[in-house]
Amino acid sequence: MGLMRALGSLLKGLLYALDGLRKVLHLVLLLVIFGALLAASHTTLPIVPHSAALELAPMGSIVEEESGDPLDRALSDVTGEDEQETRLRDLIDVVDHARDDDRIRALVLNLDGLDHAGLPALQDLARSIRWFRESGKKVYAHGLMFTQRQYYLAAQADEVYLDPFGFVLLDGYSYYRSYVRGTVDKLAVDINVFKVGTNKSYPDTWTRSDMSNEDRENAKVWVGALWDSFKTDVATARKLEPKLIQAYTDEAVAGVRAAGGDLAQYALARGLVDGLKTREEFEKIVAGVAGEDEDTGGYKAVDWRSYLSVVRSDEALAGSEDQNVGVIIASGEILDGEQPPGFIGGDTLAAQLRDLRDDDDYSAVVLRIDSPGGSIMASEVIRREVEALTAAGKPVVASMGTVAASGGYYIAMNADRIIAAPTTITGSIGVFAIIPTFQRTLAKIGITNDGFGTTDLAGATDLDRELGDEARQILQASVENSYRAFVDGVARARGRRPEEIDSLAQGRVWTGADAQAAGIVDELGDIDEAIAAAAKLAGLKEGYGVVWIKREMSWRDVIAMRLRAAAAWTVRLIAPRRAQLPGLGSALAEVRGYLELAAKGRPVYLCNCRVD
């Protein structure tokens, strides 16, 4: 009996504890919502100290356009649950703005959170960092470790410091692919491939067990070009010979052994870093320039995301010009229909281009492309709108980012000018189709197919039966026709003969520099040079406006964007560390549910009740 009473008391205590935790989490939820919406409703900007360092800390992948639902991104920013993305233009804008801001005394690169970025994106950001240095202001970098991408940006700093227990990893570029032919054979799946282009290698994943000679030789060229560009850029920034960057990797085993296994000392000895410092030691160095933060003992700093709101506010105050260059981002795989951010929807992008064609406030358009291609139908829908823009007298300049290949080149080919980065991956002018059939797979488990159709084509593409000869011929003819249309379109746009373009096509991949030499790209440059070229083609005078076109957002998306800007500040206010808020992710998920109900027109009431 006493035991039962004790267990009852323990259970009752546990229930009280859980109820208390629930009340705390609901209170936190209310505070987050209230604080975020309150902050979002005011236009008060972050206070930038009179003397401070701008902390540039990109997280996750550096992208042209953030993917996914705005509300999902807002909540994940607070909880840290999902893979993050950082928009390239935001990073460039804050660095460029800080260069002329007398309050910003230095730039600090915190690159520990950077996971992925294409070399052209790194080069664009590095250019802004160099311009910041040329203004006379100092740039510092510190890392617990530096991966290859992180180090590329760190190398642009005046002083680079590495944690004494850290390392610098420069492993070069590689091109490896997985081949599933063995699995396909074991499963008895028939992979029917229809393609044109000797170097159109994507289908090889399904049809081969190893890399073809054509794919290997083509890849060696552009992969080697990326590595050469990386070595040259880093060596120039660090005032080293490119061969020393190569030697750092080639001689790593002997070099690390000579350093007694100390990877940080090896990087220091080879001149990749200027010193080995802990975070605390590094902060004292920066404090000597930016001033000391009395509260933390480190340096006065402003976070780049907070500073971004200052930049955007200044842009709004500057107003807009009557004649603008509109910049549209085309980032991701090209798919049919309407698509969310992170993908290029044929109808979505076409509508954006159409809006600019009909808007007299825009005199020229820059189409910023970062895409490996995709649907030929969606690509054709977009291409027609580009052609319609140029026919309407509005110049279009295609600006190629990290990759603009296959469909990514297709949507660019009718632009008045095509501008690529030297390390852009482009070309891949070719067409393919893949249709798997599973009749042999099904037969292994006793499922067979029999019947008839009123024509030879009836049911010809059903996945549970062998692809008929008539269907094969039609599909191959269609692919060949699409390829001819692609080649002919490039030839007309480039003022070349189809035979010339065909020799450059065949699915071959080019770097931007090689593509320019081959004549399928007009010039090399970044997005800013593309904007200037578009303005010149339109005859715009100095002082023209540049408008980055955003997709139309619902009120729900607007709230999400406001939440994203304000919620992080609110959470930091009530709990400096996320670890102090267990269950915050699930609590914030409730916020999403409430907003979705409201978006459907249903009333939402929020209260905090207690019943004793």
VOGU-3710 file (C-alpha; in Angstrom, 3 decimals, decimal comma):
1> mglmralgsl> 0,000/0,000/0,000  2,821/2,355/0,932  4,559/1,432/-2,297  1,455/2,214/-4,320  1,076/5,538/-2,549  4,727/6,362/-3,306  4,311/5,439/-6,963  1,134/7,502/-7,105  2,921/10,496/-5,639  5,803/10,033/-8,101
11> lkgllyaldg> 3,410/9,834/-11,050  1,505/12,867/-9,825  4,744/14,794/-9,486  5,788/13,774/-12,983  2,455/14,945/-14,414  2,815/18,272/-12,625  6,337/18,622/-14,056  5,168/17,853/-17,576  2,288/20,281/-17,214  4,697/22,918/-15,997
21> lrkvlhlvll> 6,962/22,298/-18,994  3,945/22,614/-21,299  3,018/25,959/-19,763  6,596/27,201/-20,101  6,732/26,203/-23,760  3,410/27,889/-24,477  4,643/30,999/-22,728  7,796/30,909/-24,828  5,649/30,473/-27,929  3,545/33,491/-27,017
31> lvifgallaa> 6,671/35,537/-26,339  8,173/34,556/-29,682  5,004/35,430/-31,583  4,444/38,657/-29,693  8,054/39,777/-29,896  8,461/38,838/-33,549  5,254/40,513/-34,670  5,975/43,564/-32,520  9,444/43,861/-33,994  8,104/43,277/-37,476
41> shttlpivph> 5,483/45,987/-37,079  8,071/48,650/-36,359  10,636/50,055/-38,717  13,313/50,476/-36,029  16,622/49,457/-37,514  19,488/47,772/-35,669  21,861/50,196/-33,994  25,264/50,148/-35,647  27,977/51,231/-33,187  30,073/54,245/-34,071
51> saalelapmg> 33,045/51,921/-34,414  32,449/48,260/-35,167  33,434/45,271/-37,252  30,985/43,744/-39,701  30,793/39,983/-39,104  30,189/38,074/-42,330  29,083/34,540/-41,477  27,393/32,734/-44,386  25,543/29,585/-43,317  24,938/26,426/-45,297
61> siveeesgdp> 25,029/26,882/-49,061  25,574/30,175/-50,883  22,797/30,329/-53,478  21,361/32,709/-56,045  17,851/32,212/-54,664  16,705/30,584/-51,437  14,552/27,522/-51,952  11,378/26,345/-50,290  8,509/27,955/-48,465  9,258/31,326/-46,794
71> ldralsdvtg> 7,535/30,306/-43,558  9,502/27,064/-43,378  12,706/29,051/-43,786  11,635/31,514/-41,103  10,978/28,791/-38,552  14,114/26,815/-39,426  16,225/29,934/-38,962  15,025/30,122/-35,373  15,261/26,406/-34,564  18,335/25,614/-36,643
81> edeqetrlrd> 16,705/22,352/-37,704  17,068/22,445/-41,482  19,922/22,960/-43,888  20,405/26,675/-44,300  20,980/28,778/-47,372  22,515/32,212/-47,752  21,718/34,419/-50,703  24,806/35,550/-52,601  23,395/38,997/-53,395  22,750/39,713/-49,723
91> lidvvdhard> 26,375/38,965/-48,831  27,709/41,131/-51,643  25,387/44,015/-50,821  26,350/44,211/-47,136  30,078/44,161/-47,951  29,699/46,809/-50,656  27,599/49,018/-48,369  29,969/48,621/-45,424  32,888/49,735/-47,582  31,535/53,288/-47,589
101> ddriralvln> 30,092/53,238/-44,052  32,393/55,163/-41,695  30,985/53,256/-38,729  32,372/49,972/-40,049  36,091/49,802/-39,320  36,793/46,214/-40,342  35,326/43,093/-41,907  35,532/39,777/-40,042  35,031/36,553/-41,995  33,506/33,792/-39,876
111> ldgldhaglp> 33,274/30,879/-42,295  32,766/27,920/-39,974  29,123/27,565/-41,060  29,760/27,637/-44,820  29,116/24,233/-46,394  28,818/24,716/-50,137  29,304/27,337/-52,823  30,171/27,190/-56,501  33,472/28,742/-57,534  31,813/31,571/-59,535
121> alqdlarsir> 29,795/32,555/-56,429  32,964/32,532/-54,323  34,722/34,664/-56,928  31,897/37,227/-56,952  31,963/37,554/-53,164  35,770/37,621/-53,103  35,710/40,555/-55,519  33,615/42,571/-53,060  35,948/41,642/-50,215  38,939/42,872/-52,222
131> wfresgkkvy> 37,155/46,165/-52,933  36,502/46,494/-49,210  40,238/46,075/-48,565  41,105/48,612/-51,250  39,114/51,225/-49,293  41,794/51,024/-46,613  39,758/48,984/-44,142  41,096/45,747/-42,691  39,715/42,286/-43,370  40,289/39,486/-40,853
141> ahglmftqrq> 39,500/35,777/-41,054  39,526/33,181/-38,308  38,479/29,559/-38,416  38,454/26,466/-36,273  39,291/24,819/-39,586  39,098/25,780/-43,233  37,639/23,586/-45,928  38,572/24,401/-49,511  35,556/26,654/-50,098  35,971/28,374/-46,747
151> yylaaqadev> 39,648/28,962/-47,339  39,042/30,555/-50,739  37,195/33,400/-49,014  39,522/33,476/-45,999  42,493/33,947/-48,327  41,057/37,305/-49,408  41,631/38,730/-45,896  44,568/40,901/-44,835  45,210/38,519/-41,942  44,161/34,874/-41,730
161> yldpfgfvll> 44,236/33,070/-38,379  43,674/29,402/-37,656  42,850/27,717/-34,369  45,950/25,931/-32,970  44,081/22,628/-33,220  42,665/23,367/-36,671  43,683/22,567/-40,252  43,368/23,824/-43,828  41,986/21,218/-46,229  42,781/21,795/-49,907
171> dgysyyrsyv> 41,899/18,605/-51,753  41,292/19,926/-55,258  38,248/19,303/-57,456  36,902/15,939/-58,436  34,342/14,403/-60,755  32,951/11,104/-59,544  29,639/9,541/-60,522  27,650/6,586/-59,308  26,635/4,000/-61,876  23,665/1,728/-61,255
181> rgtvdklavd> 23,906/-0,595/-64,274  24,707/-3,525/-61,987  21,624/-2,876/-59,857  19,470/-2,401/-62,945  20,644/-5,757/-64,320  19,971/-7,546/-61,016  16,478/-6,095/-60,905  15,951/-6,994/-64,583  14,879/-3,427/-65,436  15,123/-2,316/-69,072
191> invfkvgtnk> 16,471/1,236/-69,399  15,496/2,645/-72,780  17,666/5,628/-73,650  17,118/8,034/-76,528  19,731/10,732/-76,968  21,695/12,913/-79,327  25,158/14,078/-78,349  28,290/12,002/-77,948  29,153/13,754/-74,685  25,631/13,808/-73,212
201> sypdtwtrsd> 26,660/11,627/-70,334  23,772/11,758/-67,854  22,150/8,529/-69,166  25,451/6,738/-68,487  24,409/6,539/-64,836  21,797/3,974/-65,837  23,448/2,256/-68,766  27,096/1,892/-67,757  29,156/0,561/-64,863  32,024/2,990/-65,384
211> msnedrenak> 32,881/6,328/-66,946  33,016/6,561/-70,720  36,220/7,785/-72,369  34,344/10,759/-73,857  32,959/11,814/-70,473  36,344/11,364/-68,785  38,259/13,433/-71,325  35,649/16,215/-71,371  35,522/16,356/-67,567  39,311/16,484/-67,263
221> vwvgalwdsf> 39,270/19,777/-69,142  36,709/21,671/-67,069  37,629/20,120/-63,700  41,265/21,012/-64,339  40,248/24,548/-65,313  38,384/24,985/-62,006  41,403/23,819/-60,005  43,793/26,034/-61,943  41,529/29,030/-61,362  41,277/28,232/-57,651
231> ktdvatarkl> 45,055/27,952/-57,263  45,691/31,171/-59,177  43,104/33,157/-57,203  44,294/31,925/-53,804  47,958/32,346/-54,657  47,327/35,903/-55,851  45,404/36,760/-52,687  48,121/35,285/-50,434  51,010/36,566/-52,579  52,224/33,036/-53,251
241> epkliqaytd> 53,100/31,071/-56,357  50,286/28,820/-57,680  52,714/25,897/-57,596  52,941/26,306/-53,814  49,182/25,719/-53,512  49,565/22,545/-55,569  52,538/21,503/-53,444  50,516/21,984/-50,246  48,282/19,136/-51,377  50,836/16,986/-53,175
251> eavagvraag> 53,331/17,098/-50,301  50,789/16,885/-47,483  51,960/13,515/-46,112  55,623/14,506/-45,857  54,776/18,028/-44,701  52,452/16,908/-41,906  55,009/14,355/-40,715  57,705/17,037/-40,672  55,373/19,147/-38,529  55,041/16,280/-36,072
261> gdlaqyalar> 51,479/15,577/-37,178  50,416/19,137/-36,360  48,104/20,139/-39,232  47,861/23,749/-38,082  51,639/24,133/-38,016  51,826/22,651/-41,499  49,413/25,284/-42,837  51,396/28,015/-41,061  54,712/26,759/-42,423  53,374/26,780/-45,990
271> glvdglktre> 52,144/30,376/-45,689  48,437/29,651/-45,910  47,717/31,372/-42,588  49,359/34,247/-40,738  49,131/32,837/-37,237  47,603/30,283/-34,903  45,180/31,945/-32,506  42,326/30,895/-30,301  39,037/32,718/-30,760  39,731/34,843/-27,683
281> efekivagva> 43,181/35,830/-28,934  41,761/36,663/-32,343  39,046/38,875/-30,879  41,650/40,966/-29,070  43,389/41,599/-32,401  40,170/42,817/-34,020  39,293/44,861/-30,934  42,451/46,885/-31,539  40,828/48,177/-34,746  37,078/48,021/-34,133
291> gededtggyk> 37,081/48,811/-30,429  36,423/46,614/-27,416  32,983/45,407/-26,421  32,832/46,030/-22,684  30,122/43,440/-22,155  31,860/40,497/-23,817  35,490/41,512/-23,676  35,702/40,911/-27,428  35,321/43,438/-30,230  32,405/45,672/-31,143
301> avdwrsylsv> 30,522/43,975/-33,931  27,365/44,058/-35,999  25,941/40,841/-37,432  25,669/40,880/-41,218  21,994/39,864/-41,238  21,150/42,755/-38,930  23,249/45,080/-41,060  21,392/43,845/-44,154  18,220/45,525/-42,889  20,170/48,804/-42,801
311> vrsdealags> 21,281/48,237/-46,386  17,774/47,469/-47,607  16,406/50,510/-45,771  18,947/52,786/-47,458  18,002/51,303/-50,836  14,337/52,079/-50,172  15,115/55,647/-49,123  17,110/56,138/-52,311  13,890/55,633/-54,265  13,588/54,208/-57,759
321> edqnvgviia> 14,212/55,581/-61,217  11,653/55,758/-63,980  13,924/53,654/-66,158  15,186/50,461/-64,559  17,107/47,310/-65,303  15,096/44,386/-63,968  17,090/41,389/-62,670  15,340/38,023/-62,606  16,867/34,993/-60,868  16,516/31,640/-62,633
331> sgeildgeqp> 17,930/29,140/-60,154  17,453/25,377/-59,936  16,222/22,572/-62,155  13,873/23,616/-64,963  10,448/22,010/-64,568  7,074/22,379/-66,249  4,336/24,615/-64,865  4,408/26,678/-61,676  7,262/25,895/-59,297  8,378/27,175/-55,853
341> pgfiggdtla> 11,693/28,972/-55,188  14,612/26,618/-55,677  13,209/25,415/-59,007  12,620/27,145/-62,320  9,012/26,739/-63,342  8,453/27,280/-67,053  5,198/29,132/-66,418  6,531/30,889/-63,318  9,572/32,405/-65,008  7,700/33,114/-68,245
351> aqlrdlrddd> 5,148/35,154/-66,293  7,912/37,210/-64,658  9,481/37,958/-68,039  6,078/38,820/-69,492  5,390/41,265/-66,672  8,617/43,135/-67,397  7,807/43,221/-71,120  4,522/44,965/-70,357  5,903/47,303/-67,677  7,138/50,642/-69,035
361> dysavvlrid> 9,241/51,227/-65,923  11,721/48,607/-67,144  13,981/49,291/-70,094  16,194/46,200/-69,958  16,338/42,783/-68,323  19,133/40,679/-66,858  18,373/36,976/-66,584  20,662/35,507/-63,920  20,953/31,766/-64,545  22,167/29,048/-62,191
371> spggsimase> 20,690/25,849/-63,583  21,810/22,428/-64,854  18,794/22,273/-67,182  15,658/20,153/-67,128  12,433/20,030/-69,125  12,842/21,014/-72,770  9,185/22,089/-72,941  9,579/24,428/-69,945  12,859/25,717/-71,407  11,098/26,480/-74,695
381> virrevealt> 8,315/28,369/-72,891  10,948/30,554/-71,195  12,988/31,017/-74,375  9,944/32,345/-76,214  9,424/35,006/-73,562  13,085/36,041/-73,815  12,657/36,341/-77,569  9,435/38,343/-77,096  11,258/40,764/-74,793  13,976/41,444/-77,335
391> aagkpvvasm> 11,372/41,799/-80,098  9,612/44,418/-77,965  12,797/46,473/-77,928  13,881/45,611/-74,395  17,440/44,235/-74,338  18,015/40,994/-72,439  21,424/40,029/-71,052  21,937/36,496/-69,760  24,273/36,361/-66,764  25,585/32,864/-66,020
401> gtvaasggyy> 26,428/31,906/-62,452  27,880/28,601/-61,254  26,195/26,507/-63,943  24,085/27,267/-67,014  24,106/24,011/-68,935  21,690/22,174/-71,212  18,325/23,848/-70,531  20,250/26,521/-68,621  21,965/27,452/-71,888  18,750/26,980/-73,879
411> iamnadriia> 16,944/29,779/-72,000  19,977/32,035/-72,466  20,633/31,555/-76,170  18,217/34,225/-77,436  19,506/36,942/-75,132  21,135/39,965/-76,771  24,321/39,168/-74,880  25,514/36,200/-72,862  27,996/36,943/-70,068  29,538/34,113/-68,051
421> apttitgsig> 32,079/33,802/-65,283  35,361/32,206/-66,397  34,544/29,182/-64,237  30,864/28,876/-65,150  29,914/25,374/-66,294  27,898/25,773/-69,475  27,196/24,172/-72,841  25,915/20,581/-72,679  23,890/21,303/-75,816  22,182/17,965/-76,270
431> vfaiiptfqr> 18,900/16,145/-75,666  18,000/12,804/-74,092  15,010/10,853/-72,813  14,965/7,840/-70,495  12,057/5,427/-70,133  12,442/2,389/-67,844  10,242/-0,679/-68,248  9,771/-3,425/-65,657  8,282/-6,404/-67,499  11,273/-8,652/-66,678
441> tlakigitnd> 11,281/-7,518/-63,045  7,596/-8,394/-62,691  8,099/-11,731/-64,406  10,532/-12,745/-61,647  7,687/-12,639/-59,153  5,207/-14,282/-61,487  3,479/-11,227/-62,969  3,070/-11,292/-66,730  1,313/-9,034/-69,213  -0,933/-9,934/-72,122
451> gfgttdlaga> -3,598/-8,214/-74,181  -4,042/-6,103/-77,288  -4,699/-2,563/-78,491  -6,609/-1,039/-81,333  -3,343/0,385/-82,731  0,316/-0,511/-82,539  0,854/2,461/-80,225  -1,910/1,648/-77,765  -0,243/1,031/-74,407  3,172/1,271/-76,055
461> tdldrelgde> 4,720/3,230/-73,182  3,198/1,230/-70,324  5,958/0,478/-67,829  4,887/-3,150/-67,349  5,616/-4,205/-70,939  8,511/-3,975/-73,380  8,754/-0,717/-75,271  7,441/-1,307/-78,766  9,530/-0,708/-81,888  7,142/1,970/-83,172
471> arqilqasve> 7,387/3,879/-79,879  11,178/3,598/-79,955  11,358/5,087/-83,423  8,994/7,913/-82,561  10,880/8,772/-79,347  14,264/8,736/-81,061  12,934/10,891/-83,917  11,486/13,334/-81,377  14,788/13,584/-79,508  16,672/14,135/-82,779
481> nsyrafvdgv> 14,199/16,847/-83,770  14,591/18,570/-80,406  18,364/18,465/-80,793  18,161/19,984/-84,294  15,885/22,728/-82,940  18,389/23,383/-80,136  21,361/23,551/-82,506  19,500/25,617/-85,103  18,323/28,007/-82,399  21,865/28,514/-81,122
491> arargrrpee> 23,115/28,971/-84,689  20,541/31,694/-85,444  21,175/33,435/-82,144  24,970/33,320/-82,542  25,075/34,098/-86,262  26,729/30,767/-87,031  26,048/27,828/-89,300  24,259/24,831/-87,702  27,189/22,601/-88,689  29,537/24,790/-86,655
501> idslaqgrvw> 27,309/24,695/-83,596  26,812/20,939/-83,934  30,564/20,449/-83,663  30,528/22,495/-80,422  27,414/20,779/-79,084  27,110/17,000/-78,822  26,446/17,394/-75,098  29,949/18,755/-74,440  30,470/20,746/-71,226  32,494/23,981/-71,355
511> tgadaqaagi> 33,864/26,400/-68,821  32,804/30,003/-69,338  36,272/30,913/-70,602  36,324/28,044/-73,119  32,739/28,793/-74,153  33,724/32,369/-74,955  36,666/31,156/-77,016  34,295/28,812/-78,862  31,857/31,656/-79,531  28,821/30,445/-77,605
521> vdelgdidea> 29,346/33,079/-74,881  29,923/36,760/-75,690  32,110/37,880/-72,813  33,332/37,090/-69,314  32,080/38,971/-66,300  29,910/38,990/-63,208  26,321/40,029/-62,559  27,227/43,716/-62,119  28,910/43,762/-65,510  25,825/42,115/-66,996
531> iaaaaklagl> 23,625/44,851/-65,484  25,906/47,542/-66,910  25,791/45,862/-70,336  21,986/45,733/-70,260  21,785/49,420/-69,331  24,154/50,316/-72,159  22,145/48,322/-74,693  19,014/50,158/-73,547  20,737/53,526/-73,795  20,150/54,339/-70,118
541> kegygvvwik> 21,976/57,265/-68,584  24,002/57,148/-65,383  21,790/56,860/-62,302  19,410/54,262/-63,725  17,625/51,994/-61,269  18,367/48,315/-60,677  15,452/46,261/-59,382  15,849/42,643/-58,274  12,555/41,085/-59,217  10,987/38,979/-56,495
551> remswrdvia> 8,187/36,524/-56,876  4,800/37,790/-55,778  4,184/36,864/-52,147  0,962/36,216/-50,321  0,275/37,934/-47,025  1,355/34,692/-45,380  4,747/34,889/-47,095  5,128/38,522/-46,076  4,517/37,581/-42,441  7,072/34,808/-42,796
561> mrlraaaawt> 9,690/37,200/-44,095  8,967/39,581/-41,225  9,144/36,720/-38,742  12,479/35,683/-40,160  13,938/39,097/-39,583  12,462/39,531/-36,118  12,158/36,096/-34,542  15,874/35,469/-34,233  16,242/38,745/-32,345  13,310/37,849/-30,080
571> vrliaprraq> 14,648/34,387/-29,284  18,088/35,792/-28,495  16,396/38,226/-26,144  14,551/35,602/-24,128  17,141/32,830/-24,413  20,694/33,573/-25,598  21,263/29,933/-26,419  18,896/27,648/-28,287  19,813/24,796/-25,970  17,897/26,577/-23,242
581> lpglgsalae> 14,681/26,137/-25,246  14,015/22,392/-25,594  10,990/21,733/-27,723  11,058/25,138/-29,394  10,918/23,526/-32,825  7,647/21,741/-32,095  6,211/24,823/-30,444  6,986/26,944/-33,483  5,413/24,314/-35,689  2,160/25,347/-34,022
591> vrgylelaak> 2,694/28,855/-35,351  2,786/27,488/-38,870  -0,455/25,627/-38,277  -2,181/28,758/-37,018  -1,057/30,777/-40,019  -2,161/28,092/-42,447  -5,624/28,089/-40,874  -5,765/31,854/-41,180  -4,668/31,645/-44,815  -7,718/29,451/-45,475
601> grpvylcncr> -9,974/32,139/-44,025  -10,631/30,401/-40,697  -10,526/32,495/-37,508  -7,625/31,838/-35,161  -7,755/32,600/-31,450  -4,665/32,347/-29,290  -4,842/32,306/-25,510  -2,919/30,980/-22,544  -5,232/29,313/-20,033  -4,682/27,736/-16,639
611> vd> -7,114/25,523/-14,792  -6,381/24,629/-11,163
//
